[in-house]
Amino acid sequence: IGAMLGGTISKLKTKLSSLKTAPLPELLKGELDVTVKELSAGPKDLTSLAADIVLKDGEAKFKEFGLPLKEINAKLRLTEKDFTMDAAQASIGKGQLVAKAAVTDYLVSQNFTSSLKVNGIDLAEVLDQRQASVKVEGEASGSLKIQGQGSDVNSITGDGNFEIKDSKLKNLNV
């Protein structure tokens, strides 16, 4: 699925203005099970869609991270207007991520809610710091909730808290 999704991600970035600068994966792998319950289209548009999507043992590589996300497992529901991800889990290094998301009317208004919980992320291990003169160390944990309208960046609001334990900056000249 990697090559297929890679092309799809590139197309999404050109179609949805809110994704143009979003950090999207360079590489995707995994077992994808798609069950299409209903699909019909008219001369101009999709008229109905109901599908369940399950991703198992996925992997995603982002240029912003030194390590890929691994053990990605997610369950998604898709209709002609709405997208729901009840729970997605992944590991990155020794740390864990848990996310939920919903987008209503994803083709037009793109109203969304999302949450992310992060636990035990080793920053020295995860961040790509090869080119950085100052290196960061520490263990990050926390949560983030974001909501808004994808087609209106000014509508996006959020709330979160993060903690970095045993934080250090290495090679910093003062």
C-alpha positions as a Markdown table, in Angstrom:
| # | Residue | x | y | z |
|---|---|---|---|---|
| 1 | Ile | 0.0 | 0.0 | 0.0 |
| 2 | Gly | 3.0 | 2.3 | 0.5 |
| 3 | Ala | 3.3 | 3.4 | -3.2 |
| 4 | Met | -0.4 | 3.9 | -3.6 |
| 5 | Leu | -0.7 | 5.9 | -0.4 |
| 6 | Gly | 2.4 | 8.0 | -1.2 |
| 7 | Gly | 0.7 | 9.2 | -4.4 |
| 8 | Thr | -2.6 | 9.8 | -2.5 |
| 9 | Ile | -0.8 | 11.9 | 0.1 |
| 10 | Ser | 0.7 | 14.1 | -2.5 |
| 11 | Lys | -2.7 | 14.6 | -4.2 |
| 12 | Leu | -4.3 | 15.4 | -0.8 |
| 13 | Lys | -1.7 | 18.1 | -0.2 |
| 14 | Thr | -2.6 | 19.8 | -3.5 |
| 15 | Lys | -6.4 | 19.5 | -3.0 |
| 16 | Leu | -6.7 | 20.5 | 0.7 |
| 17 | Ser | -5.1 | 23.9 | 1.5 |
| 18 | Ser | -4.9 | 23.0 | 5.2 |
| 19 | Leu | -2.5 | 20.1 | 4.4 |
| 20 | Lys | -0.1 | 22.0 | 2.1 |
| 21 | Thr | 2.4 | 22.6 | 5.0 |
| 22 | Ala | 1.4 | 19.7 | 7.2 |
| 23 | Pro | 4.0 | 17.1 | 8.1 |
| 24 | Leu | 2.8 | 14.1 | 6.3 |
| 25 | Pro | 4.7 | 10.7 | 6.1 |
| 26 | Glu | 7.3 | 10.1 | 3.5 |
| 27 | Leu | 6.9 | 6.3 | 3.8 |
| 28 | Leu | 3.9 | 4.2 | 4.8 |
| 29 | Lys | 3.8 | 0.4 | 5.3 |
| 30 | Gly | 1.3 | -1.9 | 6.9 |
| 31 | Glu | -1.6 | -4.3 | 6.5 |
| 32 | Leu | -4.7 | -2.4 | 5.4 |
| 33 | Asp | -8.1 | -4.1 | 5.5 |
| 34 | Val | -10.9 | -2.1 | 3.8 |
| 35 | Thr | -14.5 | -3.2 | 4.0 |
| 36 | Val | -16.8 | -1.2 | 1.7 |
| 37 | Lys | -20.3 | -1.6 | 2.9 |
| 38 | Glu | -21.9 | 0.8 | 0.5 |
| 39 | Leu | -20.6 | 2.8 | -2.5 |
| 40 | Ser | -22.6 | 4.6 | -5.1 |
| 41 | Ala | -21.9 | 7.5 | -7.4 |
| 42 | Gly | -24.0 | 9.7 | -9.6 |
| 43 | Pro | -22.9 | 11.5 | -12.8 |
| 44 | Lys | -21.2 | 14.3 | -10.8 |
| 45 | Asp | -20.4 | 13.1 | -7.3 |
| 46 | Leu | -20.3 | 10.4 | -4.7 |
| 47 | Thr | -23.8 | 9.8 | -3.4 |
| 48 | Ser | -23.2 | 7.3 | -0.6 |
| 49 | Leu | -20.2 | 5.6 | 1.0 |
| 50 | Ala | -19.8 | 3.5 | 4.1 |
| 51 | Ala | -16.5 | 1.8 | 4.8 |
| 52 | Asp | -14.5 | 0.5 | 7.7 |
| 53 | Ile | -10.7 | 0.6 | 7.5 |
| 54 | Val | -8.4 | -1.2 | 9.8 |
| 55 | Leu | -4.6 | -0.7 | 9.7 |
| 56 | Lys | -2.5 | -3.3 | 11.4 |
| 57 | Asp | 1.2 | -3.4 | 12.1 |
| 58 | Gly | 1.7 | -0.1 | 10.3 |
| 59 | Glu | 4.9 | 2.0 | 10.0 |
| 60 | Ala | 5.3 | 5.6 | 9.0 |
| 61 | Lys | 8.5 | 7.6 | 8.4 |
| 62 | Phe | 8.4 | 11.4 | 8.8 |
| 63 | Lys | 11.4 | 13.6 | 7.8 |
| 64 | Glu | 11.0 | 15.4 | 11.2 |
| 65 | Phe | 11.8 | 12.3 | 13.3 |
| 66 | Gly | 14.9 | 10.2 | 13.5 |
| 67 | Leu | 12.9 | 7.1 | 14.0 |
| 68 | Pro | 9.7 | 5.8 | 12.3 |
| 69 | Leu | 6.4 | 5.3 | 14.0 |
| 70 | Lys | 6.0 | 1.5 | 14.4 |
| 71 | Glu | 3.3 | -0.9 | 15.5 |
| 72 | Ile | 0.6 | 1.5 | 14.2 |
| 73 | Asn | -2.9 | 0.0 | 14.7 |
| 74 | Ala | -6.0 | 2.0 | 13.8 |
| 75 | Lys | -9.7 | 1.6 | 13.2 |
| 76 | Leu | -11.5 | 4.1 | 11.0 |
| 77 | Arg | -15.0 | 4.6 | 9.7 |
| 78 | Leu | -15.7 | 6.6 | 6.5 |
| 79 | Thr | -19.0 | 7.9 | 5.1 |
| 80 | Glu | -19.6 | 10.2 | 2.1 |
| 81 | Lys | -19.2 | 13.1 | 4.5 |
| 82 | Asp | -17.6 | 12.0 | 7.7 |
| 83 | Phe | -14.4 | 10.4 | 8.9 |
| 84 | Thr | -13.9 | 8.9 | 12.4 |
| 85 | Met | -10.8 | 7.3 | 13.9 |
| 86 | Asp | -11.9 | 5.9 | 17.3 |
| 87 | Ala | -8.4 | 4.9 | 18.4 |
| 88 | Ala | -5.0 | 4.7 | 16.8 |
| 89 | Gln | -1.9 | 3.5 | 18.7 |
| 90 | Ala | 1.7 | 3.6 | 17.7 |
| 91 | Ser | 5.2 | 3.4 | 19.2 |
| 92 | Ile | 8.2 | 5.5 | 18.5 |
| 93 | Gly | 11.4 | 4.2 | 20.1 |
| 94 | Lys | 10.4 | 3.4 | 23.7 |
| 95 | Gly | 7.5 | 5.8 | 23.7 |
| 96 | Gln | 3.8 | 5.3 | 23.0 |
| 97 | Leu | 1.2 | 7.5 | 21.1 |
| 98 | Val | -2.6 | 7.2 | 21.3 |
| 99 | Ala | -4.8 | 9.3 | 19.0 |
| 100 | Lys | -8.5 | 9.9 | 18.2 |
| 101 | Ala | -9.9 | 12.0 | 15.4 |
| 102 | Ala | -13.2 | 12.9 | 13.7 |
| 103 | Val | -13.8 | 15.1 | 10.7 |
| 104 | Thr | -17.3 | 16.0 | 9.7 |
| 105 | Asp | -18.1 | 17.1 | 6.1 |
| 106 | Tyr | -14.5 | 16.5 | 5.1 |
| 107 | Leu | -15.0 | 17.6 | 1.5 |
| 108 | Val | -16.5 | 21.0 | 2.4 |
| 109 | Ser | -16.3 | 22.5 | 5.9 |
| 110 | Gln | -13.8 | 20.0 | 7.3 |
| 111 | Asn | -14.8 | 20.4 | 11.0 |
| 112 | Phe | -12.6 | 18.3 | 13.1 |
| 113 | Thr | -11.7 | 17.2 | 16.6 |
| 114 | Ser | -8.6 | 15.3 | 17.6 |
| 115 | Ser | -6.7 | 14.2 | 20.6 |
| 116 | Leu | -3.2 | 12.8 | 21.2 |
| 117 | Lys | -1.7 | 11.3 | 24.3 |
| 118 | Val | 2.1 | 10.9 | 24.4 |
| 119 | Asn | 3.9 | 8.7 | 26.9 |
| 120 | Gly | 7.6 | 8.2 | 27.5 |
| 121 | Ile | 9.1 | 9.7 | 24.2 |
| 122 | Asp | 12.9 | 9.8 | 24.5 |
| 123 | Leu | 13.6 | 13.1 | 22.6 |
| 124 | Ala | 17.3 | 12.2 | 22.0 |
| 125 | Glu | 16.2 | 9.0 | 20.3 |
| 126 | Val | 13.2 | 10.4 | 18.4 |
| 127 | Leu | 14.2 | 13.8 | 17.1 |
| 128 | Asp | 16.5 | 13.9 | 14.0 |
| 129 | Gln | 19.3 | 16.0 | 15.5 |
| 130 | Arg | 22.1 | 15.1 | 13.1 |
| 131 | Gln | 22.3 | 18.7 | 11.8 |
| 132 | Ala | 21.6 | 20.4 | 15.1 |
| 133 | Ser | 24.5 | 22.1 | 16.8 |
| 134 | Val | 22.6 | 21.9 | 20.2 |
| 135 | Lys | 21.2 | 18.5 | 21.1 |
| 136 | Val | 18.1 | 17.9 | 23.2 |
| 137 | Glu | 17.6 | 15.2 | 25.7 |
| 138 | Gly | 14.7 | 14.2 | 28.0 |
| 139 | Glu | 11.5 | 12.2 | 28.2 |
| 140 | Ala | 8.3 | 13.8 | 27.0 |
| 141 | Ser | 4.8 | 12.9 | 28.1 |
| 142 | Gly | 1.5 | 14.7 | 27.7 |
| 143 | Ser | -1.7 | 15.3 | 25.9 |
| 144 | Leu | -3.2 | 17.6 | 23.3 |
| 145 | Lys | -6.7 | 18.3 | 22.0 |
| 146 | Ile | -7.3 | 20.3 | 18.9 |
| 147 | Gln | -10.6 | 21.3 | 17.1 |
| 148 | Gly | -11.6 | 23.6 | 14.4 |
| 149 | Gln | -12.4 | 23.9 | 10.7 |
| 150 | Gly | -9.7 | 22.6 | 8.4 |
| 151 | Ser | -10.6 | 25.1 | 5.6 |
| 152 | Asp | -10.2 | 28.0 | 8.1 |
| 153 | Val | -6.9 | 27.9 | 9.9 |
| 154 | Asn | -8.0 | 30.8 | 12.1 |
| 155 | Ser | -10.8 | 28.6 | 13.6 |
| 156 | Ile | -8.3 | 26.1 | 15.1 |
| 157 | Thr | -8.1 | 26.0 | 18.8 |
| 158 | Gly | -6.5 | 23.6 | 21.2 |
| 159 | Asp | -5.5 | 22.7 | 24.7 |
| 160 | Gly | -2.6 | 20.6 | 25.9 |
| 161 | Asn | 0.0 | 19.9 | 28.5 |
| 162 | Phe | 3.4 | 18.3 | 28.1 |
| 163 | Glu | 6.1 | 17.5 | 30.5 |
| 164 | Ile | 9.8 | 16.8 | 29.8 |
| 165 | Lys | 11.6 | 14.9 | 32.5 |
| 166 | Asp | 15.4 | 15.0 | 32.9 |
| 167 | Ser | 15.7 | 17.6 | 30.1 |
| 168 | Lys | 19.1 | 18.7 | 28.9 |
| 169 | Leu | 20.5 | 20.9 | 26.1 |
| 170 | Lys | 23.9 | 19.6 | 25.0 |
| 171 | Asn | 26.7 | 21.6 | 23.2 |
| 172 | Leu | 25.1 | 24.9 | 24.2 |
| 173 | Asn | 27.6 | 27.8 | 24.5 |
| 174 | Val | 26.4 | 30.5 | 26.9 |
